[in-house]
Amino acid sequence: MEMDLEIEVMGREVIKPATPSPHNHIQLSLLDMSIPAMYFSTIFLYKSEDLVTASREVISKKLKSSLSETLSRLYPLAGEIEGVSINCNDKGAVFTEARTNLLLPEFLKTLNVDSLAELRPKVEDGDSPSAWPLLSVGVTFFGSGSGVAVSVNVSHRICDAASLLTLVTDWSETMANKKSNVGIHQFAEATIYPPAPPHMASQSRTTNSIKCAMNRFVFESSKIAELKRKAASESVKMPTRVEAITSLIWKCVTKASRSNLMGPRSAVMYVAVDLRLKVPSSVLSPDAIGNLQTAFFLKKDAESEVEIQETVAAFRTAKEEVDKMLKDNVQSNTLGQGLLNMMGSQASVFKPDIDIYTTSSWLGKPFYGVDFGWGSPVWMGSATHTVYDKLVYVSLMDSKDGEGVEAWINIPAEVMSVFVHDQELLAYAVLNPPITI
């Protein structure tokens, strides 16, 4: 039985950077402005003896003062977007404090992914990811000192997943007095992608009009090994877990989608690629902030079947083509143009009569290393779907053990109702299992 999560908000205030911003404006890139204006949201849950003995006031004060220091190193997050640039005016980030009588172990044992909405900072009237605040954070105290949730809402106009990790790592290390690097973080601006032209400020990317449903599927390491064996073929003898899991999900989602339609539709899988992992650090710092990604597409015509081995092989080929493009363009010093050409070629894929599934992998990114002084999180998850219920996407995240994978899948509700019963999927994944701590 799910436990009701009743939250009492104790306060909402604006946190300014500890020191003034060194620059007046930060230029947004063409890619920054091409991404839908949205907040994406992540939640970290902690349990610690220190949380039992320390007062809420002391914990909140330390979180706020450390956030203020972090904002001085990530100063554009305290600014506001004006046109196609960020005015680094130190307007600040929003900090919300809340509490609940529910105990953390009880909440996790009967986790309802939609209830995560209660733990993230509420998006108030007037808040906008394409204006201000660019960053909102929240702390929620569970009953009897049983735990705490730290949630982060950040504008996708300025951050991707790797940027989010840099932000929360800086904040947590500052709070835990582990921060040794006190330098300002590099914002990519228009160093990789060209600057956004001014007319893009008045354009808006729309999401689907169909209401989506989110579910969390957990793949244990033993099941991933089985799936990788099934996904192997002559062309790809050793599939990665991303290739195997993504191919299975795409097959099952496409099957569910087609069962709900009068006639089959073409489907496209859009796979995001983190440039920091592909480009030499001399060209792009591994800690650079911004939307620093490219992507590749896999396409299936309306009538063709989606097979796992075939998808894995296409995935590997497309990924290798992106790797080669990046390597060649870095060597010839034409990276920006190469990425721009790729964006142009992909734009033609976005058509109304095609189902598009955006997928991204956070695997290998050390989110479970985010320690505010209470040890590693007992669990972390996504709450982006609670802000945008019409966004179709799949995110892969590490399980706490680092071996398993949690797949967060947000797809049209009528497709989800079929998808959750797919026996091929359920042979490898468990739907929203309880989390024991």
Number of C-alpha atoms within 10 A of each C-alpha: 7 12 15 11 17 13 16 14 16 10 10 16 13 15 20 23 25 17 14 14 19 12 11 12 17 19 20 26 25 21 23 24 25 15 15 17 20 18 25 23 25 20 23 23 20 24 22 17 11 13 20 14 10 11 11 19 10 10 15 18 11 16 22 22 18 22 27 24 21 28 29 23 24 23 29 30 29 28 28 25 25 13 19 23 20 25 21 21 17 22 19 25 25 21 22 22 21 22 19 18 15 19 18 22 18 16 19 19 16 17 18 19 17 13 17 20 18 16 27 28 25 17 14 7 6 8 13 17 22 24 18 22 25 28 26 29 24 24 26 26 27 25 15 14 20 19 23 26 23 24 26 25 27 25 24 25 26 30 25 19 21 22 21 23 20 19 23 22 20 27 26 22 19 25 22 17 12 13 14 9 10 12 9 13 19 15 22 21 24 18 14 23 22 17 18 21 13 11 9 13 15 8 10 13 9 11 13 13 10 14 15 21 21 23 18 22 21 22 26 17 17 11 15 21 17 13 20 22 15 13 26 19 16 8 14 17 12 14 23 17 20 19 20 25 25 25 24 22 18 21 18 23 25 23 18 20 20 18 15 13 10 7 9 17 18 16 23 20 21 20 20 16 19 19 19 17 12 16 18 13 12 7 13 18 17 19 17 19 24 25 28 25 18 17 20 17 18 15 17 17 13 15 11 11 12 20 14 25 23 16 22 26 21 19 24 16 14 17 17 12 13 19 16 13 15 21 16 14 17 16 9 9 12 13 21 17 14 17 22 17 11 16 17 11 10 14 9 8 14 11 9 8 9 17 19 20 22 18 20 19 19 17 19 10 13 13 24 18 14 21 21 24 17 17 14 19 22 18 19 22 20 21 26 21 26 19 17 17 20 20 24 23 19 25 18 22 23 23 20 16 10 13 14 19 24 22 24 23 23 26 26 21 16 16 21 20 14 16 21 17 13 15 11 12 20 15 12 20 21 15 16 17 14 14 14 12 12
